[in-house]
Amino acid sequence: MLVALSVSAQNKPFLEDLSYYVENLEVFELNQEEGRAYHIPEKSLLLNGTWKFDFTMPKTGEHKSLTSVVPGNVEIPLMENGIIGDCMPADTIHATTAFDYVDDWTYTRTFDAPEVQDGWSCNLVFEGIDTIADIYLNGDKIYEALSMQMAHRIDVRGKLKDKDNELKVVIRSAI
């Protein structure tokens, strides 16, 4: 899972409105004028790094609270904390089988919002988020991801606080 907050002077992502730029010769000609900017200002706040990582142990029902590095996957903090052995050698392929049904892998972190001017877009962008996930911002569910094979872009204009925004990603079992 790779996570970023993208702020742009453009209301819509460029590719969302690509046909307008390709089919509208006036736009093409305007961009050829001397002194015209070819790039729309955009800034990103990468939300990668250390996140709080919570889940329920499958056999005991015990709640565990650890930390995990994003991007990453659940096996790494489980191994680092001695919950499972090394699951990479071929002879331990079933080391994580008991965790297949865990339905509450929860990643949480806080961040401060960047400055967003009126008319600008502001999107949370997730790349490689596991198959089924609920995404919450400041306690409100803002998105349900159903595919790992695509980037997820979520408009969060008007939903951010200046400070201490809480982003929570709850990954559900696909079984």
C-alpha positions, 0 to 999 in steps of 0.5 A, a space after each residue: 500500500 502506497 499512500 499520498 495526499 495530492 493537492 492540485 490547482 486542477 479541479 479534476 485529475 488530468 486523465 479524467 478529462 483527457 478527451 477535452 484536451 485531445 479533442 479541443 484544438 483551442 486548448 492545444 493552441 493556447 498551451 503553445 503560446 510563449 510563456 504558457 505553463 505546461 505543468 499544472 501546479 501539484 504538490 504531494 504529501 507522502 503518507 508512507 512511513 510508520 503507521 499504527 497497526 492493529 488486528 485480532 489474533 485468529 485463535 485467541 481473539 486477543 487484540 494486538 497493537 503494533 507498528 508497521 511500515 507502509 508500504 509493506 504487508 502484514 507478514 513483516 510486523 508479524 515476523 518482527 514481533 515473533 507472532 509468526 516465524 519466517 514465512 518465506 522459506 518454502 517449507 513454512 508456506 503455511 505459516 500465515 494460514 491461520 491469519 487468512 480469516 483476520 478481518 480487521 487489519 487496521 492501519 492508522 496514522 495522523 497528518 496535518 493538511 497542506 494548504 489547499 486554495 479555493 478551486 484546487 483538488 485534494 485527493 487521497 491516493 492509494 496504490 496497491 491497497 489490499 483487495 477489500 478495505 474500508 477507508 476512514 478519514 477523521 472517523 467518517 467512512 470515505 471509501 471502500 476499495 474492492 480491487 488491489 489492481 488499481 490506484 484509488 483516488 478519493 476526493 477529500 476537499 472539505 473533509 480535512 482539518 488543519 491539524 491532526 487528521 486521522 486516516 484509518 485503513 481497515 483491510 478485510 479478509 477476501 475469504 
